Amino acid sequence: MLANYKILTVTHKLTQLREIGDFVVKAEDGDELKSRLEEIRDQFQLDELLYLPTCNRVMYFFITGQSITPSFIARFFQSVNPGLPAETLRHLEDVVQCLEGEAALEHLLDVSASIDSLVIGERQILRQLRESFGQCWKWGLSGDFIRLAFQQAVVAAKAVYSNTRIGEKPVSVVSLAIQQLMKANLNRHARILLIGAGQTNQLVGKFLLKHAFSNVTVFNRTLGKAGQLAGMLKGKAQLLDSLPAYTEGFDCLIVCTGATNAVITPELYAALLQGDKSQKVVIDLAVPHNVSEAVVEDNDVNYIEVEGLRQLAKANLAFREQEIEEARNILKEYLKEFPALHKQRQIELAMRRVPTEIKAVKHKAINEVFRKEVEMLDGEARELMERMMAYMEKKCIGIPMKAAREAVLAGK
Ligand SMILES: NC(=O)c1ccc[n+]([C@@H]2O[C@H](COP(=O)([O-])OP(=O)(O)OC[C@H]3O[C@@H](n4cnc5c(N)ncnc54)[C@H](OP(=O)(O)O)[C@@H]3O)[C@@H](O)[C@H]2O)c1
């Protein structure tokens, strides 16, 4: 029954991202996670379970005939996290979404097509869903009915990604910065100075590598991290303190450190120019800015900075949001197909008994009901009878299966 599909989920829509952690199964490794999920399945008598934690949601998708009452939800999350704050427990209904039957399936499809994501159209969710399902299937937590819903969700999501523009236009500030950099038409051997080696610049580094920039020097407060990033880029690493003494010139400066004052002062910038008057690309991704305003005002720079990029990101997100309606129309078609797929699977499972039962009937006919008559047959007649019985057995197995399939198709 479709009504047995249930979801309990906590997402970015109803709570702060950092609070989602309270609803996640805490486990040191895969083995511990597996046994914790098995405990939850057994404790709440779930027939099947799929567990999906991501950075903007945690979802428990399960099959059960039980009704999901507020007390079930409270016991469920106390079991997931015995240390759940009392205040959170009192207001669970404000944070936890509970979905059943078609609404649960619709939510699964929305999640897989990333129209429920924080960043609409990000495809990463589909990979995360595949991985979660693969793991839960391997662990014997997810079974046939979750598999059926998962497969339909994947097919539907692919249709959305390929028939809408929901995944178009990058929305991360770093990817937009690189897009702007590419517009500057620097050649692959342009001299790039990367100032800072934190997470943001590591991401910048991945894009530089992807676009095959081959002349990157990384400056950082600590040399170790600069070395790691430079290693990835086959570039050079230097201490930030040595930047004022750097005399090799540059074409592009990408600055992003946690410093709260200007790292690139007018004096430092003038020293780095080494008298070169041509236009430079300067990218400042730090908040607050790391490049002094006077540098931008007094020099010929193609300046790319975080606030402008944020506005671009918002505009791009708005563009993706326009595609949501089209995505919903596509998902609706896949949702409509699901009851028939589900019914067919139920029939197939019920039909698994048919071959064994027909064999048993044959056995009883030969060895009990018609035993005396069969014993009177000569060898040739007996062989013919057995061949006919085997033929009938084979045909009889196919008939109900075919009829059931036709009935499902007719009821579609
Ligand atoms: N534009 C965006 O999308 C975006 C996204 C996230 C963050 N940010 C901004 O980017 C900056 C860095 O963020 P992150 O996530 O990359 O940080 P992170 O991973 O913590 O790295 C910080 C980097 O800044 C260096 N640093 C910290 N304090 C410094 C100081 N006083 N002087 C010189 N260097 C210093 C660190 O050097 P060590 O290695 O020596 O510690 C490290 O390289 C912040 O301003 C943040 O607001 C921007």
The ligand as an SDF file (V2000), in Angstrom:
LIG
                    3D

 48 52  0  0  0  0  0  0  0  0999 V2000
   33.3660   34.4070   -0.9260 N   0  0  0  0  0  0  0  0  0  0  0  0
   32.8800   33.3320   -0.3960 C   0  0  0  0  0  0  0  0  0  0  0  0
   32.0650   32.5790   -0.9200 O   0  0  0  0  0  0  0  0  0  0  0  0
   33.3770   32.9590    0.9070 C   0  0  0  0  0  0  0  0  0  0  0  0
   32.9800   31.7520    1.4590 C   0  0  0  0  0  0  0  0  0  0  0  0
   33.5000   31.4280    2.6800 C   0  0  0  0  0  0  0  0  0  0  0  0
   34.3850   32.3140    3.2840 C   0  0  0  0  0  0  0  0  0  0  0  0
   34.7010   33.4860    2.7320 N   0  0  0  0  0  0  0  0  0  0  0  0
   35.6270   34.4480    3.3270 C   0  0  0  0  0  0  0  0  0  0  0  0
   36.9130   34.0090    2.9700 O   0  0  0  0  0  0  0  0  0  0  0  0
   37.8150   34.2670    4.0020 C   0  0  0  0  0  0  0  0  0  0  0  0
   38.5550   33.0020    4.3390 C   0  0  0  0  0  0  0  0  0  0  0  0
   37.6170   31.9900    4.5390 O   0  0  0  0  0  0  0  0  0  0  0  0
   38.0210   30.4730    4.5130 P   0  0  0  0  0  0  0  0  0  0  0  0
   36.7530   29.6850    4.6570 O   0  0  0  0  0  0  0  0  0  0  0  0
   38.8850   30.1950    3.3620 O   0  0  0  0  0  0  0  0  0  0  0  0
   38.8230   30.3990    5.8790 O   0  0  0  0  0  0  0  0  0  0  0  0
   39.7670   29.2930    6.4670 P   0  0  0  0  0  0  0  0  0  0  0  0
   39.6030   27.9920    5.8050 O   0  0  0  0  0  0  0  0  0  0  0  0
   39.6210   29.3840    7.9320 O   0  0  0  0  0  0  0  0  0  0  0  0
   41.2130   29.8570    6.0690 O   0  0  0  0  0  0  0  0  0  0  0  0
   41.6500   31.1000    6.5030 C   0  0  0  0  0  0  0  0  0  0  0  0
   42.8520   31.5030    5.7160 C   0  0  0  0  0  0  0  0  0  0  0  0
   43.1960   32.8210    6.0470 O   0  0  0  0  0  0  0  0  0  0  0  0
   44.4960   32.8320    6.6630 C   0  0  0  0  0  0  0  0  0  0  0  0
   44.4490   33.8080    7.7550 N   0  0  0  0  0  0  0  0  0  0  0  0
   43.6140   33.8260    8.7960 C   0  0  0  0  0  0  0  0  0  0  0  0
   43.8160   34.9050    9.5630 N   0  0  0  0  0  0  0  0  0  0  0  0
   44.8180   35.5930    8.9580 C   0  0  0  0  0  0  0  0  0  0  0  0
   45.4900   36.8000    9.2640 C   0  0  0  0  0  0  0  0  0  0  0  0
   45.1690   37.5400   10.3260 N   0  0  0  0  0  0  0  0  0  0  0  0
   46.4540   37.2200    8.4360 N   0  0  0  0  0  0  0  0  0  0  0  0
   46.7860   36.5140    7.3540 C   0  0  0  0  0  0  0  0  0  0  0  0
   46.1810   35.3460    7.0210 N   0  0  0  0  0  0  0  0  0  0  0  0
   45.2160   34.9140    7.8160 C   0  0  0  0  0  0  0  0  0  0  0  0
   44.7270   31.4340    7.1320 C   0  0  0  0  0  0  0  0  0  0  0  0
   46.0960   31.1720    7.2220 O   0  0  0  0  0  0  0  0  0  0  0  0
   46.6780   29.9180    8.0260 P   0  0  0  0  0  0  0  0  0  0  0  0
   46.6050   28.7960    7.1150 O   0  0  0  0  0  0  0  0  0  0  0  0
   48.0510   30.3210    8.3740 O   0  0  0  0  0  0  0  0  0  0  0  0
   45.7880   29.7700    9.2490 O   0  0  0  0  0  0  0  0  0  0  0  0
   44.0670   30.6430    6.0110 C   0  0  0  0  0  0  0  0  0  0  0  0
   44.8560   30.6120    4.8630 O   0  0  0  0  0  0  0  0  0  0  0  0
   36.9800   34.9000    5.1050 C   0  0  0  0  0  0  0  0  0  0  0  0
   37.0470   36.2890    4.9710 O   0  0  0  0  0  0  0  0  0  0  0  0
   35.5750   34.4580    4.8040 C   0  0  0  0  0  0  0  0  0  0  0  0
   34.6200   35.3850    5.2640 O   0  0  0  0  0  0  0  0  0  0  0  0
   34.2500   33.8160    1.5330 C   0  0  0  0  0  0  0  0  0  0  0  0
  1  2  1  0
  2  3  2  0
  2  4  1  0
  4  5  1  0
  4 48  2  0
  5  6  2  0
  6  7  1  0
  7  8  2  0
  8  9  1  0
  8 48  1  0
  9 10  1  0
  9 46  1  0
 10 11  1  0
 11 12  1  0
 11 44  1  0
 12 13  1  0
 13 14  1  0
 14 15  2  0
 14 16  1  0
 14 17  1  0
 17 18  1  0
 18 19  2  0
 18 20  1  0
 18 21  1  0
 21 22  1  0
 22 23  1  0
 23 24  1  0
 23 42  1  0
 24 25  1  0
 25 26  1  0
 25 36  1  0
 26 27  1  0
 26 35  1  0
 27 28  2  0
 28 29  1  0
 29 30  1  0
 29 35  2  0
 30 31  1  0
 30 32  2  0
 32 33  1  0
 33 34  2  0
 34 35  1  0
 36 37  1  0
 36 42  1  0
 37 38  1  0
 38 39  2  0
 38 40  1  0
 38 41  1  0
 42 43  1  0
 44 45  1  0
 44 46  1  0
 46 47  1  0
M  CHG  2   8   1  16  -1
M  END
$$$$
